[in-house]
Amino acid sequence: MKPFIWTTASLLIAALCACGTTSPNPGNPGPGTPNPPGNSGGLGFKAASLLPEKLKDLEQELSPLLVELVELARSLSRNNSTLTGTLTQSGNTFSYSATPNNRLRVVWSDGVIYEFAVVQFQGSLSSGAGAFYKGNHLLQYTASLDPDGELGPVNLSLRSQRQGANLSVGLGGSATFEGQAHTLNLNYAQVVLSDFGPGSIEFRHQDTLQGSLSGPSLQVQINETYDFRLVGSGSLVMQTIRTLNNTWSEGGQQFRLSNGLIKRVFRDGNPIEPDFWTASGDLLRAGVRVGGLGQQFVGSNLEQFLDTPSGRVRLGAFRF
């Protein structure tokens, strides 16, 4: 995902709150960017264990980013209704042109292009993009881009609606993963349990992710939950707890990831408290255990993985 290079430290904290991820510290892979899986392990196992969270995280980056881009386009165009045109980045600055008139096009300084077609943009920008996204809003749009990292080109249809502490998101379209196109129909609901404010140093939300993914020979039913907590007091401590109970069919075989649990905790992007970290759960084929989630130290790196009949799928390696 492209950084919005003029984002301030306060906006970074707001992005952490909204997205539930941090930028990785060099040499200390962060929770949102696990090391790439090895060559072992079938594509179906990788897609079923890695792709749902990647798509969820992508939406949680794209929606706040789009709000910032619209705010910038309106400022540069001096038109409070602007939703289309072209933003072109040069160094630390952007310029704006009014074409095209049916989508918002972003040309980053390295030539990469993002395109958004906004269908609904309801909310208040009077206090800035961060307040828009954290406040009541209805945001509906399509996005075409090629994200950095393991995801290839995506063409997505997204809908984000917040009412008070409740956020509901729909995510459809197609995404390329490991060189193969996957169609998706995902929904997640988020409930904010606590938020940063006067006298508050904790942000916490719980998410439920459900839906389906399909590839050339793969059908996945997704049932996951997330518990995210960020505490700020001189430094930022982030804790994530993810549960997975996904099922899928591949090559005529039925698989289920039962009681999957992944727990992680970081301080300022660096992993801490290794005793808290967990990766557990059973991989079943036709009801018989054929693998599961696990973790182990390799030197100073804690690796989390999914063992499958086709080999090991690496979920992340984190340096303590």
Secondary structure, DSSP 8 states (H G I E B T S, - for coil): ----TT--HHHHHHHHHHHS----BTTB--TTS-----S-S-HHHHHHHHHHHHHHHHHHHHHHHHHHHHHHHHHHHT-TT---EEEEEETTEEEEE---SSSEEEE-TTS-EEEEEEEEEES--TT-HHHHHHSSEEEEEEEEE--SSSEEEEEEEEEEEEETTEEEEEEEEEEEETTEEEEEEEEEEEEEEE--BTTB-EEEEEEEEEEEEEETTEEEEEEEEEEEEEEESSSEEEEEEEEE--EEEETTEEEEEEEEEEEEEEETTEE--TTT-EEEEEEEETTEEEEEEEEEEETTEEEEEEEETTEEEEEEEEE-
